[in-house]
Amino acid sequence: MGGALEARGIDAAEGKLTAEAEGEVVVDDKVLVIKRIRVRYRLSGCPDDKREAAERAHGLHAARCPVARSIGGSIEITTELGFD
């Protein structure tokens, strides 16, 4: 995500882009199974005129994310982008 933002001229370095992930685990036939992962990105200091570009980058992110591509077929992954 950070690379996509940087490519659009949006500074995501030095803690400006943070992420918090939360998983939902269930018991399936006595085995713990991850069913869902929610990722909340926060972008600090994004100029108003760059927010639309940041939202576009976020919208394209999952298609280029190695983790999402690897497990997305078996685990539901949702993301959201917020601004500070």
FIGU-656328 format. One record per residue (C-alpha): residue number from 1; x, y, z. Coordinates in nm, 4 decimals, decimal comma, always signed. Layout:
N
<vose num="NUM" px="X" py="Y" pz="Z"/>
...
***
This chain:
84
<vose num="1" px="+0,0000" py="+0,0000" pz="+0,0000"/>
<vose num="2" px="+0,2787" py="+0,2383" pz="+0,0895"/>
<vose num="3" px="+0,4489" py="+0,1932" pz="-0,2460"/>
<vose num="4" px="+0,1253" py="+0,2657" pz="-0,4329"/>
<vose num="5" px="+0,0794" py="+0,5849" pz="-0,2326"/>
<vose num="6" px="+0,4381" py="+0,6948" pz="-0,2863"/>
<vose num="7" px="+0,4016" py="+0,6334" pz="-0,6623"/>
<vose num="8" px="+0,1142" py="+0,8845" pz="-0,6563"/>
<vose num="9" px="+0,3224" py="+1,1445" pz="-0,4748"/>
<vose num="10" px="+0,1657" py="+1,0772" pz="-0,1342"/>
<vose num="11" px="+0,4093" py="+1,0554" pz="+0,1562"/>
<vose num="12" px="+0,3523" py="+0,7282" pz="+0,3416"/>
<vose num="13" px="+0,6916" py="+0,7105" pz="+0,5144"/>
<vose num="14" px="+0,7949" py="+0,7625" pz="+0,8765"/>
<vose num="15" px="+0,4728" py="+0,6413" pz="+1,0337"/>
<vose num="16" px="+0,2347" py="+0,8397" pz="+0,8137"/>
<vose num="17" px="+0,0725" py="+0,5167" pz="+0,6976"/>
<vose num="18" px="-0,0219" py="+0,2733" pz="+0,9715"/>
<vose num="19" px="-0,2280" py="-0,0439" pz="+0,9683"/>
<vose num="20" px="-0,4196" py="-0,2335" pz="+1,2306"/>
<vose num="21" px="-0,5327" py="-0,5878" pz="+1,1542"/>
<vose num="22" px="-0,7974" py="-0,7891" pz="+1,3323"/>
<vose num="23" px="-0,8817" py="-1,1522" pz="+1,2693"/>
<vose num="24" px="-1,1947" py="-1,3498" pz="+1,3396"/>
<vose num="25" px="-1,1206" py="-1,7043" pz="+1,4521"/>
<vose num="26" px="-1,3834" py="-1,9766" pz="+1,4824"/>
<vose num="27" px="-1,3774" py="-2,3384" pz="+1,5935"/>
<vose num="28" px="-1,4513" py="-2,5711" pz="+1,3038"/>
<vose num="29" px="-1,4591" py="-2,9416" pz="+1,3894"/>
<vose num="30" px="-1,2474" py="-2,8708" pz="+1,7018"/>
<vose num="31" px="-0,9877" py="-2,6786" pz="+1,4982"/>
<vose num="32" px="-0,9244" py="-2,3042" pz="+1,5208"/>
<vose num="33" px="-0,9767" py="-2,1520" pz="+1,1761"/>
<vose num="34" px="-0,9271" py="-1,7903" pz="+1,0654"/>
<vose num="35" px="-1,2444" py="-1,6863" pz="+0,8824"/>
<vose num="36" px="-1,1989" py="-1,3120" pz="+0,8346"/>
<vose num="37" px="-0,9278" py="-1,0496" pz="+0,8495"/>
<vose num="38" px="-1,0032" py="-0,6781" pz="+0,8686"/>
<vose num="39" px="-0,7271" py="-0,4267" pz="+0,8010"/>
<vose num="40" px="-0,7712" py="-0,0608" pz="+0,8897"/>
<vose num="41" px="-0,5208" py="+0,1738" pz="+0,7287"/>
<vose num="42" px="-0,4714" py="+0,5264" pz="+0,8637"/>
<vose num="43" px="-0,2949" py="+0,7897" pz="+0,6569"/>
<vose num="44" px="-0,1765" py="+1,1039" pz="+0,8325"/>
<vose num="45" px="-0,0948" py="+1,4309" pz="+0,6656"/>
<vose num="46" px="-0,2461" py="+1,3510" pz="+0,3267"/>
<vose num="47" px="-0,3290" py="+1,6763" pz="+0,1471"/>
<vose num="48" px="-0,6946" py="+1,7150" pz="+0,0544"/>
<vose num="49" px="-0,6084" py="+1,7245" pz="-0,3163"/>
<vose num="50" px="-0,4397" py="+1,3813" pz="-0,2881"/>
<vose num="51" px="-0,7140" py="+1,1971" pz="-0,0974"/>
<vose num="52" px="-0,8937" py="+1,0781" pz="-0,4088"/>
<vose num="53" px="-0,5661" py="+0,9320" pz="-0,5402"/>
<vose num="54" px="-0,5072" py="+0,7632" pz="-0,2028"/>
<vose num="55" px="-0,8555" py="+0,6119" pz="-0,2140"/>
<vose num="56" px="-0,7917" py="+0,4816" pz="-0,5670"/>
<vose num="57" px="-0,4627" py="+0,3264" pz="-0,4524"/>
<vose num="58" px="-0,6462" py="+0,1623" pz="-0,1642"/>
<vose num="59" px="-0,9107" py="+0,0283" pz="-0,4019"/>
<vose num="60" px="-0,6446" py="-0,1399" pz="-0,6150"/>
<vose num="61" px="-0,4305" py="-0,2566" pz="-0,3254"/>
<vose num="62" px="-0,5707" py="-0,6066" pz="-0,2655"/>
<vose num="63" px="-0,5123" py="-0,7111" pz="-0,6260"/>
<vose num="64" px="-0,1390" py="-0,6399" pz="-0,5830"/>
<vose num="65" px="-0,0937" py="-0,7480" pz="-0,2200"/>
<vose num="66" px="+0,0961" py="-1,0793" pz="-0,1890"/>
<vose num="67" px="-0,0829" py="-1,1723" pz="+0,1344"/>
<vose num="68" px="-0,4300" py="-1,0966" pz="-0,0013"/>
<vose num="69" px="-0,3532" py="-1,2861" pz="-0,3197"/>
<vose num="70" px="-0,2207" py="-1,5844" pz="-0,1255"/>
<vose num="71" px="-0,5000" py="-1,6301" pz="+0,1271"/>
<vose num="72" px="-0,7882" py="-1,4306" pz="-0,0218"/>
<vose num="73" px="-0,9488" py="-1,7399" pz="-0,1698"/>
<vose num="74" px="-0,9935" py="-1,9047" pz="+0,1682"/>
<vose num="75" px="-1,0120" py="-1,6148" pz="+0,4140"/>
<vose num="76" px="-1,2352" py="-1,3105" pz="+0,3703"/>
<vose num="77" px="-1,0207" py="-0,9960" pz="+0,3757"/>
<vose num="78" px="-1,1640" py="-0,6466" pz="+0,4065"/>
<vose num="79" px="-0,9783" py="-0,3181" pz="+0,4268"/>
<vose num="80" px="-1,0634" py="+0,0411" pz="+0,4938"/>
<vose num="81" px="-0,8681" py="+0,3643" pz="+0,4644"/>
<vose num="82" px="-0,9081" py="+0,6546" pz="+0,7036"/>
<vose num="83" px="-0,7381" py="+0,9924" pz="+0,7144"/>
<vose num="84" px="-0,5974" py="+1,1886" pz="+1,0081"/>
***
